[in-house]
């Protein structure tokens, strides 16, 4: 009985929308808010400004941002496969954003270290630019992924600093 009660309580908590962690929660009465998305231009992430619907629940705004990334850009290259879909967005009490993509996200990824870095960095930089997230965990069909395309460790939530290190590795001193 206790196990069923705990399972039901956990399910309820997971389904409840989290409090807003948006950087800009002013103007909730307006219908849209401006966000920055990051797309590929010759191996470099470039910002693009878009408008998304405002919502008092941050998960809905995060979903809208990810759907915009999936839709792509008229000016820059795609970083997320067009066949990808976002199944679920969850924000925990520590402000870690969990993004659960469908299986096409991984299956249809073009592969290669550069594309993998661009995809993960595009997603995480977009989240960090628009929301006060501590880290981003990328999932596929509700499960952690060891890696997206064989090069980056995506088993744990990714911090801003970790992703920054992938993009701009520190130069090691020669001795």
C-alpha positions in Angstrom: 0.0 0.0 0.0 2.8 2.4 0.9 4.5 1.7 -2.4 1.4 2.5 -4.4 0.8 5.7 -2.4 4.4 6.8 -3.0 4.2 6.0 -6.7 0.9 8.0 -7.0 2.4 11.0 -5.1 5.5 10.9 -7.2 3.4 10.8 -10.4 1.4 13.8 -9.2 4.5 15.8 -8.4 6.0 15.0 -11.8 2.9 16.1 -13.7 2.5 19.4 -11.8 4.0 22.3 -13.7 7.0 23.9 -11.9 7.1 27.5 -10.8 8.4 29.9 -13.4 12.1 30.1 -13.7 12.0 32.6 -16.6 14.5 35.4 -16.5 11.8 37.9 -17.4 8.5 37.2 -15.8 7.3 40.8 -16.0 4.5 41.5 -18.5 2.7 38.2 -18.1 -0.4 40.1 -19.3 1.2 40.4 -22.8 0.6 37.6 -25.2 4.2 37.0 -26.3 7.8 37.4 -25.1 11.0 37.7 -27.0 13.5 34.9 -26.8 16.9 34.1 -28.3 17.6 30.9 -30.1 20.9 29.6 -31.4 21.4 28.1 -34.9 24.4 27.0 -36.9 26.3 29.2 -39.3 29.4 27.4 -40.7 30.1 25.7 -37.4 29.4 28.7 -35.1 26.2 29.3 -33.2 24.4 32.5 -34.1 21.6 34.1 -32.2 18.1 34.6 -33.7 15.3 36.5 -32.0 11.8 35.0 -32.0 8.6 35.6 -30.1 6.9 32.8 -28.2 3.5 32.8 -26.3 3.8 33.8 -22.7 2.6 31.4 -20.1 2.6 31.4 -16.3 4.1 27.8 -16.4 7.7 27.8 -17.6 7.4 24.3 -19.1 5.1 25.7 -21.8 7.5 28.5 -22.6 10.5 26.0 -22.7 8.5 23.7 -25.0 7.7 26.6 -27.3 11.4 27.5 -27.5 12.5 23.9 -28.3 9.7 23.7 -30.9 11.2 26.8 -32.5 14.6 25.2 -32.6 13.2 22.1 -34.2 11.4 24.3 -36.8 14.7 25.7 -37.8 15.7 29.0 -39.2 15.3 30.7 -42.6 18.8 32.4 -42.1 20.9 29.7 -40.5 21.4 25.9 -40.5 19.4 23.4 -38.5 20.8 22.1 -35.3 18.1 19.7 -34.3 16.6 17.1 -36.7 13.3 18.2 -38.2 11.8 14.9 -37.3 12.5 15.4 -33.6 9.6 16.1 -31.3 9.6 17.2 -27.7 7.7 14.7 -25.6 7.9 16.4 -22.2 9.5 19.3 -20.4 10.1 19.1 -16.6 11.8 21.5 -14.3 12.8 20.2 -10.9 13.2 22.1 -7.6 16.9 22.8 -8.3 16.0 24.5 -11.6 17.4 21.6 -13.7 15.5 21.5 -17.0 14.7 18.0 -18.3 14.0 17.8 -22.1 12.5 14.5 -23.2 12.7 14.1 -27.0 11.3 11.4 -29.1 13.5 8.6 -30.5 13.8 10.4 -33.9 16.0 13.0 -32.2 18.8 10.5 -31.8 18.0 8.3 -34.8 17.9 11.1 -37.4 20.9 13.1 -36.0 23.6 13.4 -38.7 26.3 12.3 -36.3 29.9 13.6 -36.1 31.5 15.4 -33.2 30.9 18.9 -34.7 27.2 18.3 -35.3 26.8 16.7 -31.9 28.4 19.7 -30.2 26.3 22.1 -32.2 23.1 20.3 -31.4 23.7 20.0 -27.6 25.2 23.6 -27.4 22.3 25.0 -29.4 19.7 23.5 -27.1 21.5 24.3 -23.9 22.6 27.8 -24.9 19.0 28.6 -25.9 17.7 27.4 -22.5 20.4 29.3 -20.6 19.8 32.5 -22.6 16.1 32.6 -21.8 15.6 30.8 -18.4 17.3 30.7 -15.1 18.2 27.1 -15.4 21.1 25.5 -13.4 21.5 22.7 -15.9 19.8 20.9 -18.8 19.3 17.1 -19.0 18.6 15.7 -22.5 16.5 12.6 -22.6 15.2 10.3 -25.3 11.8 8.7 -24.8 12.0 9.2 -21.1 15.5 7.7 -20.7 18.9 9.2 -20.2 21.2 9.0 -23.2 24.8 8.0 -22.8 25.6 10.1 -25.8 23.7 11.7 -28.7 26.1 10.7 -31.5 29.0 8.9 -29.7 31.2 11.8 -28.6 29.7 13.8 -25.7 28.7 12.5 -22.3 25.0 13.3 -22.0 24.1 11.0 -19.1 24.0 13.8 -16.5 22.5 17.4 -16.5 24.8 19.7 -18.5 25.8 23.0 -17.0 26.6 26.2 -18.8 30.3 25.9 -17.9 30.5 22.3 -19.2 28.9 23.3 -22.6 31.1 26.4 -22.8 34.2 24.2 -22.4 33.1 22.0 -25.3 32.7 25.1 -27.5 35.8 27.0 -26.3 38.2 24.5 -24.8 40.9 26.0 -22.5 44.3 25.8 -24.0 46.7 23.7 -22.0 50.1 25.2 -21.2 53.2 23.5 -22.6 55.8 22.5 -20.1 
